[in-house]
Amino acid sequence: MTLDATAAGVYAIAATPFLPDGAVDYASVDRLTDFYLGCGVTGLTILGIMGEAPKLDPAEALAISERVIRRAGVPVVVGVSAPGFAAMRALTHGVMASGAAGVMIAPPPTLRTDDQIVTYYRQAVETIGADVPFVIQDYPLTLSVVMTPTVIRTIVMEHPSCVMLKHEDWPGLEKISALRGFQREGSLRPLSILTGNGGLFLDFEMERGADGAMTGYAFPDMLVELVARARAGEREAAHDLFDAHLPLIRYEQQQGIGLAVRKYVLQRRGAIAHDAQRAPAGVLSAAARGEIDYLLGRLARVDGRALV
């Protein structure tokens, strides 16, 4: 199940379940994996920003990865971003030996120029090995690193092991069009583009040429349906479905508490036992929980999956 440029569909960004005392909830790791599979996802992406990866120690990161990979039966991409290359190398080699499909690498926030970005990925590939398929994580809103389409093309063309872009720029629709334009003119080889940002622009991202989604919205089953409808050319049905979920998608996108919202909804849906995060973490007030419950109730009028 090695990742390649034909990857499409929905790769759910997985949360990392914790117990109220902050320990990893391994029983809920299994439970959540089964939940995602039941939603029909194409693959899973673990240890990303949503997965609270920086809060895990190396042993926990590897243990979680091995557990999900053994259970999933679908391609699993593992986030290996780290402040130093030694940690990136160790985790990459560990998860690939366990059967991961590939790894995801985000640029560190210190990068500012195009040359710095290209050099960083060159060094990262030297570190993990040119035989390891990798995903570029392009998330300037959080990482503060701006990658132009030309820079992305340079990285992709320099490294055959770069098979996917996790596209989370905002605004980013024109970037997708630019990259697909490069492909049409022959200056960019095939590249899978899966989009993030909680699915906030997925309706039009699919129309611009995205292959699917790689995000953590708490209704991955809706994302699966939306991507399928969009790929089938059912534009109105895809937009109607998206519009029904948009209020909750928007609520999830709040800086500081977005992950708390997602974990609360995942708990409500029975996917995890607790909505706990490992400190430091945002906390939902009673008022916020009431608002989420209200949004779920409104959504349930048109989508029975929200009846929780």
Secondary structure, DSSP 8 states (H G I E B T S, - for coil): ----TT--EEEEE----B-TTS-B-HHHHHHHHHHHHHTT-SEEEESSTTTTGGGS-HHHHHHHHHHHHHHH-S-EEEE---SSHHHHHHHHHHHHHTT-SEEEE---TT--SHHHHHHHHHHHHHHH-TTS-EEEEE-HHHH-----HHHHHHHHHH-TTEEEEEE--SS-HHHHHHHHHHHHHTSS---EEEE-GGGTTHHHHHHHT--EE----S-HHHHHHHHHHHHTT-HHHHHHHHHHHHHHHHHHT-TTTHHHHHHHHHHHTTS-S-----SS-----HHHHHHHHHHHHHHHTT-GGG--
